[in-house]
């Protein structure tokens, strides 16, 4: 296990969030608790990480509320002022 004071790399955090999507369970809570039993290994430093379900839940909440709303691209609507056209003039 790694030291509790070290912040895991972004790649590990994204692996954990991806594992929540693919974990067995009928609810998000069950999936998070399933992932909390796993150990994740950083391929660069060979450190192993295991996270509590509360940590994973916090990451998932932050990811859904900060990353996902910005990734949804809304169509740009350009409204031009209407010009009245009078064919008599």
C-alpha atoms as a printed R data frame, in Angstrom:
   type eleno elety resid chain resno       x      y       z
1  ATOM     1    CA   UNK     A     1   0.000  0.000   0.000
2  ATOM     2    CA   UNK     A     2   1.087  3.543  -0.591
3  ATOM     3    CA   UNK     A     3   1.381  6.325   1.903
4  ATOM     4    CA   UNK     A     4  -1.955  7.975   2.733
5  ATOM     5    CA   UNK     A     5  -0.481 11.458   2.204
6  ATOM     6    CA   UNK     A     6   0.304 10.948  -1.468
7  ATOM     7    CA   UNK     A     7  -2.161 12.120  -4.062
8  ATOM     8    CA   UNK     A     8  -2.792  9.462  -6.687
9  ATOM     9    CA   UNK     A     9  -2.112 10.379 -10.308
10 ATOM    10    CA   UNK     A    10  -4.944 11.422 -12.554
11 ATOM    11    CA   UNK     A    11  -4.678  8.188 -14.534
12 ATOM    12    CA   UNK     A    12  -5.393  6.128 -11.417
13 ATOM    13    CA   UNK     A    13  -8.375  8.278 -10.486
14 ATOM    14    CA   UNK     A    14  -9.801  7.900 -13.985
15 ATOM    15    CA   UNK     A    15  -9.247  4.141 -13.816
16 ATOM    16    CA   UNK     A    16 -11.201  4.053 -10.563
17 ATOM    17    CA   UNK     A    17 -14.084  6.029 -12.083
18 ATOM    18    CA   UNK     A    18 -14.093  3.758 -15.113
19 ATOM    19    CA   UNK     A    19 -14.134  0.733 -12.843
20 ATOM    20    CA   UNK     A    20 -17.265  2.100 -11.152
21 ATOM    21    CA   UNK     A    21 -19.031  2.111 -14.528
22 ATOM    22    CA   UNK     A    22 -18.126 -1.527 -15.181
23 ATOM    23    CA   UNK     A    23 -18.468 -2.898 -11.638
24 ATOM    24    CA   UNK     A    24 -21.198 -5.385 -10.769
25 ATOM    25    CA   UNK     A    25 -24.135 -4.064  -8.795
26 ATOM    26    CA   UNK     A    26 -27.647 -2.755  -9.188
27 ATOM    27    CA   UNK     A    27 -26.963  0.697  -7.745
28 ATOM    28    CA   UNK     A    28 -24.170  3.247  -7.838
29 ATOM    29    CA   UNK     A    29 -23.551  2.675  -4.138
30 ATOM    30    CA   UNK     A    30 -23.084 -1.069  -4.645
31 ATOM    31    CA   UNK     A    31 -20.737 -0.444  -7.565
32 ATOM    32    CA   UNK     A    32 -18.653  2.030  -5.572
33 ATOM    33    CA   UNK     A    33 -18.373 -0.381  -2.658
34 ATOM    34    CA   UNK     A    34 -17.345 -3.139  -5.059
35 ATOM    35    CA   UNK     A    35 -14.568 -0.966  -6.502
36 ATOM    36    CA   UNK     A    36 -13.430  0.019  -2.993
37 ATOM    37    CA   UNK     A    37 -12.286 -3.573  -2.423
38 ATOM    38    CA   UNK     A    38  -9.949 -3.494  -5.443
39 ATOM    39    CA   UNK     A    39  -6.324 -2.419  -5.530
40 ATOM    40    CA   UNK     A    40  -5.082 -0.230  -8.389
41 ATOM    41    CA   UNK     A    41  -1.425 -0.221  -9.441
42 ATOM    42    CA   UNK     A    42   0.280  2.759 -11.047
43 ATOM    43    CA   UNK     A    43   2.261  1.471 -14.024
44 ATOM    44    CA   UNK     A    44   4.799  4.305 -13.853
45 ATOM    45    CA   UNK     A    45   5.769  4.119 -10.194
46 ATOM    46    CA   UNK     A    46   4.558  0.588  -9.344
47 ATOM    47    CA   UNK     A    47   2.706  1.939  -6.313
48 ATOM    48    CA   UNK     A    48  -0.514  0.261  -5.324
49 ATOM    49    CA   UNK     A    49  -3.554  2.219  -4.222
50 ATOM    50    CA   UNK     A    50  -6.741  1.190  -2.490
51 ATOM    51    CA   UNK     A    51  -9.425  3.786  -1.847
52 ATOM    52    CA   UNK     A    52 -12.340  3.980   0.539
53 ATOM    53    CA   UNK     A    53 -15.844  4.104  -0.836
54 ATOM    54    CA   UNK     A    54 -16.186  7.668   0.433
55 ATOM    55    CA   UNK     A    55 -13.178  8.811  -1.561
56 ATOM    56    CA   UNK     A    56 -14.491  7.149  -4.713
57 ATOM    57    CA   UNK     A    57 -17.927  8.646  -4.115
58 ATOM    58    CA   UNK     A    58 -16.384 12.120  -3.773
59 ATOM    59    CA   UNK     A    59 -14.415 11.717  -7.006
60 ATOM    60    CA   UNK     A    60 -17.503 10.513  -8.850
61 ATOM    61    CA   UNK     A    61 -19.567 13.450  -7.568
62 ATOM    62    CA   UNK     A    62 -16.889 15.985  -8.540
63 ATOM    63    CA   UNK     A    63 -16.392 14.384 -11.946
64 ATOM    64    CA   UNK     A    64 -20.087 14.421 -12.782
65 ATOM    65    CA   UNK     A    65 -20.580 17.993 -11.606
66 ATOM    66    CA   UNK     A    66 -17.492 19.591 -13.132
67 ATOM    67    CA   UNK     A    67 -16.352 17.602 -16.156
68 ATOM    68    CA   UNK     A    68 -19.567 16.311 -17.666
69 ATOM    69    CA   UNK     A    69 -21.533 19.593 -17.880
70 ATOM    70    CA   UNK     A    70 -18.624 21.203 -19.737
71 ATOM    71    CA   UNK     A    71 -18.277 18.326 -22.158
72 ATOM    72    CA   UNK     A    72 -21.841 18.625 -23.416
73 ATOM    73    CA   UNK     A    73 -21.641 21.043 -26.313
74 ATOM    74    CA   UNK     A    74 -24.759 23.076 -26.846
75 ATOM    75    CA   UNK     A    75 -25.539 24.165 -30.386
76 ATOM    76    CA   UNK     A    76 -24.817 27.797 -31.072
77 ATOM    77    CA   UNK     A    77 -27.854 29.730 -32.167
78 ATOM    78    CA   UNK     A    78 -27.130 32.994 -33.903
79 ATOM    79    CA   UNK     A    79 -30.120 35.241 -34.094
80 ATOM    80    CA   UNK     A    80 -29.939 37.985 -36.635
81 ATOM    81    CA   UNK     A    81 -32.312 40.893 -36.425
82 ATOM    82    CA   UNK     A    82 -35.167 40.638 -38.852
83 ATOM    83    CA   UNK     A    83 -35.201 43.247 -41.575
84 ATOM    84    CA   UNK     A    84 -38.532 44.490 -42.789
85 ATOM    85    CA   UNK     A    85 -38.691 44.446 -46.521
86 ATOM    86    CA   UNK     A    86 -41.244 46.590 -48.269
87 ATOM    87    CA   UNK     A    87 -41.365 45.808 -52.000
88 ATOM    88    CA   UNK     A    88 -43.325 48.999 -52.746
89 ATOM    89    CA   UNK     A    89 -40.411 51.309 -51.968
